[in-house]
Amino acid sequence: MKIKMGNQVKIITGKDKGKTGEIIEISRKLNMIKVKAINLVKKHQKPTKENKGGIISKESFIHYSNVKNLETKKETLKK
């Protein structure tokens, strides 16, 4: 699958099925991607001097086979 950071993708399976978003991180070794505002998980964070801590929401990785690339070759050639 030809995916790049910044591409628009649509989630085709899972709890966020039907949502679209932008790829913000790719792990090619694990075949996983992070999509902005998709697959949010709660994480308990310890307080430090820099941040307050508490329960935060952040994106988690999702397997690339669960997404559909919305950018086609024709669109990338025009850019």
MMTF fields as JSON, N, C-alpha, C and O atoms, coordinates in Angstrom:
{
  "mmtfVersion": "1.0.0",
  "mmtfProducer": "UNKNOWN",
  "numBonds": 315,
  "numAtoms": 316,
  "numGroups": 79,
  "numChains": 1,
  "numModels": 1,
  "chainsPerModel": [1],
  "groupsPerChain": [79],
  "chainIdList": ["A"],
  "bondAtomList": [4, 2, 8, 6, 12, 10, 16, 14, 20, 18, 24, 22, 28, 26, 32, 30, 36, 34, 40, 38, 44, 42, 48, 46, 52, 50, 56, 54, 60, 58, 64, 62, 68, 66, 72, 70, 76, 74, 80, 78, 84, 82, 88, 86, 92, 90, 96, 94, 100, 98, 104, 102, 108, 106, 112, 110, 116, 114, 120, 118, 124, 122, 128, 126, 132, 130, 136, 134, 140, 138, 144, 142, 148, 146, 152, 150, 156, 154, 160, 158, 164, 162, 168, 166, 172, 170, 176, 174, 180, 178, 184, 182, 188, 186, 192, 190, 196, 194, 200, 198, 204, 202, 208, 206, 212, 210, 216, 214, 220, 218, 224, 222, 228, 226, 232, 230, 236, 234, 240, 238, 244, 242, 248, 246, 252, 250, 256, 254, 260, 258, 264, 262, 268, 266, 272, 270, 276, 274, 280, 278, 284, 282, 288, 286, 292, 290, 296, 294, 300, 298, 304, 302, 308, 306, 312, 310],
  "bondOrderList": [1, 1, 1, 1, 1, 1, 1, 1, 1, 1, 1, 1, 1, 1, 1, 1, 1, 1, 1, 1, 1, 1, 1, 1, 1, 1, 1, 1, 1, 1, 1, 1, 1, 1, 1, 1, 1, 1, 1, 1, 1, 1, 1, 1, 1, 1, 1, 1, 1, 1, 1, 1, 1, 1, 1, 1, 1, 1, 1, 1, 1, 1, 1, 1, 1, 1, 1, 1, 1, 1, 1, 1, 1, 1, 1, 1, 1, 1],
  "groupList": [{"groupName": "MET", "atomNameList": ["N", "CA", "C", "O"], "elementList": ["N", "C", "C", "O"], "formalChargeList": [0, 0, 0, 0], "bondAtomList": [1, 0, 2, 1, 3, 2], "bondOrderList": [1, 1, 2], "singleLetterCode": "M", "chemCompType": "L-PEPTIDE LINKING"}, {"groupName": "LYS", "atomNameList": ["N", "CA", "C", "O"], "elementList": ["N", "C", "C", "O"], "formalChargeList": [0, 0, 0, 0], "bondAtomList": [1, 0, 2, 1, 3, 2], "bondOrderList": [1, 1, 2], "singleLetterCode": "K", "chemCompType": "L-PEPTIDE LINKING"}, {"groupName": "ILE", "atomNameList": ["N", "CA", "C", "O"], "elementList": ["N", "C", "C", "O"], "formalChargeList": [0, 0, 0, 0], "bondAtomList": [1, 0, 2, 1, 3, 2], "bondOrderList": [1, 1, 2], "singleLetterCode": "I", "chemCompType": "L-PEPTIDE LINKING"}, {"groupName": "GLY", "atomNameList": ["N", "CA", "C", "O"], "elementList": ["N", "C", "C", "O"], "formalChargeList": [0, 0, 0, 0], "bondAtomList": [1, 0, 2, 1, 3, 2], "bondOrderList": [1, 1, 2], "singleLetterCode": "G", "chemCompType": "PEPTIDE LINKING"}, {"groupName": "ASN", "atomNameList": ["N", "CA", "C", "O"], "elementList": ["N", "C", "C", "O"], "formalChargeList": [0, 0, 0, 0], "bondAtomList": [1, 0, 2, 1, 3, 2], "bondOrderList": [1, 1, 2], "singleLetterCode": "N", "chemCompType": "L-PEPTIDE LINKING"}, {"groupName": "GLN", "atomNameList": ["N", "CA", "C", "O"], "elementList": ["N", "C", "C", "O"], "formalChargeList": [0, 0, 0, 0], "bondAtomList": [1, 0, 2, 1, 3, 2], "bondOrderList": [1, 1, 2], "singleLetterCode": "Q", "chemCompType": "L-PEPTIDE LINKING"}, {"groupName": "VAL", "atomNameList": ["N", "CA", "C", "O"], "elementList": ["N", "C", "C", "O"], "formalChargeList": [0, 0, 0, 0], "bondAtomList": [1, 0, 2, 1, 3, 2], "bondOrderList": [1, 1, 2], "singleLetterCode": "V", "chemCompType": "L-PEPTIDE LINKING"}, {"groupName": "THR", "atomNameList": ["N", "CA", "C", "O"], "elementList": ["N", "C", "C", "O"], "formalChargeList": [0, 0, 0, 0], "bondAtomList": [1, 0, 2, 1, 3, 2], "bondOrderList": [1, 1, 2], "singleLetterCode": "T", "chemCompType": "L-PEPTIDE LINKING"}, {"groupName": "ASP", "atomNameList": ["N", "CA", "C", "O"], "elementList": ["N", "C", "C", "O"], "formalChargeList": [0, 0, 0, 0], "bondAtomList": [1, 0, 2, 1, 3, 2], "bondOrderList": [1, 1, 2], "singleLetterCode": "D", "chemCompType": "L-PEPTIDE LINKING"}, {"groupName": "GLU", "atomNameList": ["N", "CA", "C", "O"], "elementList": ["N", "C", "C", "O"], "formalChargeList": [0, 0, 0, 0], "bondAtomList": [1, 0, 2, 1, 3, 2], "bondOrderList": [1, 1, 2], "singleLetterCode": "E", "chemCompType": "L-PEPTIDE LINKING"}, {"groupName": "SER", "atomNameList": ["N", "CA", "C", "O"], "elementList": ["N", "C", "C", "O"], "formalChargeList": [0, 0, 0, 0], "bondAtomList": [1, 0, 2, 1, 3, 2], "bondOrderList": [1, 1, 2], "singleLetterCode": "S", "chemCompType": "L-PEPTIDE LINKING"}, {"groupName": "ARG", "atomNameList": ["N", "CA", "C", "O"], "elementList": ["N", "C", "C", "O"], "formalChargeList": [0, 0, 0, 0], "bondAtomList": [1, 0, 2, 1, 3, 2], "bondOrderList": [1, 1, 2], "singleLetterCode": "R", "chemCompType": "L-PEPTIDE LINKING"}, {"groupName": "LEU", "atomNameList": ["N", "CA", "C", "O"], "elementList": ["N", "C", "C", "O"], "formalChargeList": [0, 0, 0, 0], "bondAtomList": [1, 0, 2, 1, 3, 2], "bondOrderList": [1, 1, 2], "singleLetterCode": "L", "chemCompType": "L-PEPTIDE LINKING"}, {"groupName": "ALA", "atomNameList": ["N", "CA", "C", "O"], "elementList": ["N", "C", "C", "O"], "formalChargeList": [0, 0, 0, 0], "bondAtomList": [1, 0, 2, 1, 3, 2], "bondOrderList": [1, 1, 2], "singleLetterCode": "A", "chemCompType": "L-PEPTIDE LINKING"}, {"groupName": "HIS", "atomNameList": ["N", "CA", "C", "O"], "elementList": ["N", "C", "C", "O"], "formalChargeList": [0, 0, 0, 0], "bondAtomList": [1, 0, 2, 1, 3, 2], "bondOrderList": [1, 1, 2], "singleLetterCode": "H", "chemCompType": "L-PEPTIDE LINKING"}, {"groupName": "PRO", "atomNameList": ["N", "CA", "C", "O"], "elementList": ["N", "C", "C", "O"], "formalChargeList": [0, 0, 0, 0], "bondAtomList": [1, 0, 2, 1, 3, 2], "bondOrderList": [1, 1, 2], "singleLetterCode": "P", "chemCompType": "L-PEPTIDE LINKING"}, {"groupName": "PHE", "atomNameList": ["N", "CA", "C", "O"], "elementList": ["N", "C", "C", "O"], "formalChargeList": [0, 0, 0, 0], "bondAtomList": [1, 0, 2, 1, 3, 2], "bondOrderList": [1, 1, 2], "singleLetterCode": "F", "chemCompType": "L-PEPTIDE LINKING"}, {"groupName": "TYR", "atomNameList": ["N", "CA", "C", "O"], "elementList": ["N", "C", "C", "O"], "formalChargeList": [0, 0, 0, 0], "bondAtomList": [1, 0, 2, 1, 3, 2], "bondOrderList": [1, 1, 2], "singleLetterCode": "Y", "chemCompType": "L-PEPTIDE LINKING"}],
  "groupTypeList": [0, 1, 2, 1, 0, 3, 4, 5, 6, 1, 2, 2, 7, 3, 1, 8, 1, 3, 1, 7, 3, 9, 2, 2, 9, 2, 10, 11, 1, 12, 4, 0, 2, 1, 6, 1, 13, 2, 4, 12, 6, 1, 1, 14, 5, 1, 15, 7, 1, 9, 4, 1, 3, 3, 2, 2, 10, 1, 9, 10, 16, 2, 14, 17, 10, 4, 6, 1, 4, 12, 9, 7, 1, 1, 9, 7, 12, 1, 1],
  "groupIdList": [1, 2, 3, 4, 5, 6, 7, 8, 9, 10, 11, 12, 13, 14, 15, 16, 17, 18, 19, 20, 21, 22, 23, 24, 25, 26, 27, 28, 29, 30, 31, 32, 33, 34, 35, 36, 37, 38, 39, 40, 41, 42, 43, 44, 45, 46, 47, 48, 49, 50, 51, 52, 53, 54, 55, 56, 57, 58, 59, 60, 61, 62, 63, 64, 65, 66, 67, 68, 69, 70, 71, 72, 73, 74, 75, 76, 77, 78, 79],
  "secStructList": [7, 7, 7, 7, 6, 6, 7, 3, 3, 3, 3, 7, 1, 1, 6, 6, 6, 6, 7, 3, 3, 3, 3, 3, 3, 3, 3, 6, 6, 6, 6, 3, 3, 3, 3, 6, 6, 1, 1, 3, 3, 3, 3, 3, 3, 7, 7, 7, 1, 1, 7, 7, 7, 3, 3, 3, 3, 3, 3, 7, 7, 3, 3, 4, 4, 4, 3, 3, 3, 7, 7, 7, 2, 2, 2, 2, 2, 2, 7],
  "xCoordList": [0.85, 0.0, 0.888, 1.827, 0.587, 1.382, 0.718, -0.234, 1.239, 0.711, 1.846, 3.0, 1.496, 2.464, 1.831, 0.608, 2.665, 2.15, 1.42, 1.891, 0.287, -0.495, -1.606, -2.487, -1.597, -2.664, -3.974, -3.982, -5.084, -6.404, -6.786, -6.649, -7.266, -7.679, -9.059, -9.479, -9.755, -11.066, -10.954, -10.376, -11.503, -11.469, -12.571, -13.727, -12.204, -13.188, -13.63, -14.617, -12.923, -13.34, -13.033, -12.225, -13.687, -13.408, -14.413, -15.437, -14.107, -15.055, -15.231, -16.246, -14.272, -14.35, -14.689, -14.322, -15.375, -15.708, -16.464, -17.417, -16.028, -16.685, -16.06, -16.335, -15.234, -14.61, -13.407, -12.792, -13.083, -11.915, -10.963, -11.373, -9.699, -8.706, -7.391, -7.24, -6.439, -5.126, -4.101, -4.131, -3.198, -2.147, -1.127, -0.613, -0.839, 0.126, 1.41, 2.431, 1.368, 2.572, 2.459, 1.373, 3.594, 3.63, 4.719, 5.841, 4.38, 5.361, 5.446, 4.648, 6.399, 6.516, 6.944, 6.597, 7.683, 8.127, 6.946, 6.92, 5.965, 4.788, 3.588, 2.561, 3.692, 2.577, 1.398, 0.247, 1.68, 0.646, 0.753, 1.82, -0.39, -0.424, -1.24, -2.068, -0.991, -1.802, -2.549, -1.967, -3.853, -4.691, -5.22, -5.64, -5.194, -5.606, -7.057, -7.957, -7.278, -8.594, -9.314, -10.539, -8.572, -9.154, -8.489, -7.299, -9.25, -8.765, -8.178, -7.059, -8.949, -8.502, -8.561, -9.536, -7.514, -7.453, -7.158, -6.541, -7.601, -7.331, -6.012, -5.752, -5.183, -3.896, -3.739, -3.933, -3.386, -3.129, -1.686, -0.757, -1.512, -0.184, 0.189, -0.595, 1.389, 1.89, 2.239, 2.806, 1.919, 2.265, 3.782, 4.49, 4.26, 5.665, 5.714, 4.677, 6.907, 7.041, 6.491, 5.958, 6.621, 6.185, 4.683, 4.066, 4.073, 2.638, 1.891, 2.467, 0.595, -0.263, -0.51, -0.632, -0.586, -0.879, -2.369, -3.142, -2.783, -4.193, -4.495, -3.597, -5.756, -6.182, -6.233, -6.959, -5.465, -5.44, -5.903, -5.79, -6.427, -6.813, -5.763, -5.341, -5.344, -4.373, -4.649, -5.3, -4.144, -4.335, -3.482, -2.379, -4.003, -3.268, -3.083, -3.775, -2.146, -1.885, -3.03, -3.714, -3.23, -4.228, -3.582, -2.799, -3.894, -3.254, -3.64, -4.786, -2.681, -2.939, -3.962, -4.52, -4.226, -5.222, -6.646, -7.593, -6.807, -8.118, -8.478, -9.499, -7.655, -7.934, -7.911, -7.315, -8.578, -8.615, -8.041, -8.479, -7.067, -6.425, -7.386, -7.861, -7.679, -8.596, -7.877, -8.524, -6.561, -5.789, -5.446, -4.919, -5.749, -5.475, -4.194, -3.649, -3.719, -2.492, -2.665, -1.739, -3.853, -4.088, -3.958, -3.407, -4.47, -4.378, -2.936, -2.544, -2.134, -0.75, 0.081, 1.049, -0.287, 0.45, 0.195, 1.086, -1.005, -1.357, -0.616, -0.358, -0.272, 0.389, 1.783, 2.477],
  "yCoordList": [-1.184, 0.0, 1.236, 1.34, 2.152, 3.365, 4.458, 5.104, 4.648, 5.681, 6.612, 6.2, 7.869, 8.864, 9.702, 9.771, 10.328, 11.224, 12.379, 12.918, 12.743, 13.833, 13.373, 14.166, 12.111, 11.588, 11.484, 11.265, 11.645, 11.454, 9.989, 9.41, 9.382, 7.985, 7.86, 8.706, 6.778, 6.479, 5.163, 4.203, 5.11, 3.899, 2.963, 3.368, 1.698, 0.771, -0.302, -0.994, -0.459, -1.414, -0.849, 0.067, -1.407, -1.019, -0.037, 0.244, 0.49, 1.364, 2.723, 3.387, 3.142, 4.43, 4.265, 5.115, 3.2, 2.894, 4.05, 4.581, 4.433, 5.489, 6.863, 7.761, 7.058, 8.357, 8.534, 7.561, 9.788, 10.096, 10.967, 11.674, 10.909, 11.711, 11.717, 11.094, 12.443, 12.627, 11.786, 11.718, 11.148, 10.339, 11.264, 12.187, 11.004, 11.842, 11.092, 11.716, 9.751, 8.974, 7.601, 7.027, 7.078, 5.77, 4.931, 5.398, 3.678, 2.712, 1.6, 0.663, 1.7, 0.736, -0.643, -1.659, -0.684, -1.963, -2.788, -4.006, -2.127, -2.808, -2.774, -3.38, -2.07, -1.871, -1.181, -1.563, -0.178, 0.545, 2.037, 2.546, 2.719, 4.167, 4.829, 4.188, 6.131, 6.939, 7.947, 8.594, 8.076, 9.005, 10.044, 9.708, 11.307, 12.402, 12.224, 12.071, 12.246, 12.168, 10.84, 10.779, 9.78, 8.451, 7.489, 7.621, 6.523, 5.508, 6.157, 5.845, 7.065, 7.747, 6.798, 6.065, 6.814, 6.01, 6.933, 7.985, 6.532, 7.297, 6.814, 5.612, 7.762, 7.425, 8.201, 9.416, 7.497, 8.142, 8.624, 7.846, 9.928, 10.506, 11.095, 11.811, 10.782, 11.252, 12.741, 13.164, 13.538, 14.957, 15.185, 14.503, 16.147, 16.554, 18.07, 18.727, 18.616, 20.073, 20.743, 21.851, 20.067, 20.652, 20.544, 21.488, 19.388, 19.227, 18.793, 18.266, 19.036, 18.827, 17.355, 16.97, 16.531, 15.118, 14.86, 15.716, 13.689, 13.317, 12.363, 11.697, 12.297, 11.409, 12.206, 13.195, 11.778, 12.469, 11.518, 10.3, 12.079, 11.292, 11.497, 12.623, 10.401, 10.506, 9.434, 8.43, 9.659, 8.702, 7.468, 7.55, 6.331, 5.082, 4.536, 4.948, 3.609, 3.034, 2.133, 1.53, 2.049, 1.18, 0.537, 1.185, -0.705, -1.438, -0.82, -0.417, -0.748, -0.067, -0.788, -0.185, -2.076, -2.796, -2.379, -2.72, -1.656, -1.205, 0.174, 0.742, 0.716, 2.03, 1.951, 1.051, 2.921, 3.03, 4.391, 5.419, 4.389, 5.627, 6.386, 5.835, 7.645, 8.447, 9.233, 9.779, 9.298, 10.028, 9.08, 7.99, 9.504, 8.664, 9.112, 10.17, 8.311, 8.661, 9.935, 10.74, 10.128, 11.318, 12.585, 13.579, 12.559, 13.745, 14.045, 15.211, 13.007, 13.238, 13.724, 14.46, 13.32, 13.786, 15.256, 15.951, 15.752, 17.142, 18.072, 19.226, 17.592, 18.448, 18.71, 19.409],
  "zCoordList": [0.0, 0.0, 0.0, 0.789, -0.875, -0.971, -0.141, -0.579, 1.056, 1.945, 2.342, 2.456, 2.549, 2.973, 4.073, 4.191, 4.863, 5.888, 5.203, 4.202, 5.747, 5.18, 4.261, 3.931, 3.835, 2.971, 3.745, 4.956, 3.022, 3.598, 3.462, 2.384, 4.55, 4.53, 5.166, 5.954, 4.802, 5.366, 6.117, 5.606, 7.328, 8.146, 7.642, 7.525, 7.341, 6.78, 7.768, 7.514, 8.891, 9.92, 11.304, 11.45, 12.307, 13.683, 14.233, 13.61, 15.421, 16.118, 15.44, 15.652, 14.64, 13.943, 12.471, 11.66, 12.109, 10.722, 10.072, 10.642, 8.869, 8.12, 8.303, 7.508, 9.318, 9.558, 8.642, 8.204, 8.361, 7.551, 8.35, 9.271, 7.993, 8.686, 7.942, 6.891, 8.518, 7.908, 8.655, 9.884, 7.925, 8.538, 9.196, 8.564, 10.484, 11.195, 11.542, 11.83, 11.518, 11.82, 11.169, 11.095, 10.697, 10.053, 10.701, 10.896, 11.035, 11.519, 10.485, 10.51, 9.584, 8.493, 9.002, 8.4, 10.087, 10.637, 11.139, 10.962, 11.769, 12.313, 11.378, 11.684, 10.228, 9.289, 9.967, 9.757, 10.77, 11.504, 11.18, 10.836, 11.302, 11.085, 12.19, 12.837, 12.396, 13.299, 12.445, 11.575, 12.704, 11.963, 12.949, 14.056, 12.533, 13.401, 13.859, 13.034, 15.178, 15.837, 15.593, 15.697, 15.272, 15.072, 16.05, 16.338, 16.563, 17.503, 18.754, 19.161, 19.359, 20.568, 21.754, 21.926, 22.571, 23.781, 24.96, 24.797, 26.135, 27.356, 27.939, 28.005, 28.362, 28.954, 30.248, 30.281, 31.311, 32.593, 32.59, 32.375, 32.833, 32.766, 34.124, 34.745, 34.562, 35.839, 35.74, 34.732, 36.753, 36.691, 36.762, 37.503, 35.986, 36.011, 36.121, 36.212, 36.115, 36.174, 34.923, 34.991, 33.77, 32.507, 32.284, 31.79, 32.646, 32.38, 33.637, 34.589, 33.597, 34.761, 35.051, 36.214, 34.025, 34.233, 34.21, 33.779, 34.671, 34.672, 33.534, 33.018, 33.144, 32.065, 30.77, 30.672, 29.779, 28.488, 27.395, 27.532, 26.307, 25.135, 24.056, 23.794, 23.431, 22.346, 21.315, 21.603, 20.095, 19.01, 19.243, 19.783, 18.83, 18.909, 17.495, 16.564, 17.347, 16.033, 15.591, 16.418, 14.277, 13.673, 12.45, 11.756, 12.184, 11.097, 9.753, 9.555, 8.837, 7.558, 6.698, 5.781, 6.969, 6.183, 6.558, 5.85, 7.649, 8.091, 7.546, 7.933, 6.657, 6.079, 4.562, 3.971, 3.953, 2.494, 2.127, 2.643, 1.24, 0.807, -0.102, -1.096, 0.225, -0.584, -1.673, -2.567, -1.612, -2.615, -3.757, -3.535, -4.976, -6.138, -6.829, -6.514, -7.765, -8.487, -9.296, -9.391, -9.886, -10.709, -9.894, -10.369, -8.644, -7.791, -7.417, -7.362, -7.157, -6.764, -7.947, -7.758, -9.171, -10.343, -10.613, -11.103, -10.303, -10.546, -9.59, -9.933, -8.406, -7.401, -7.739, -7.001]
}
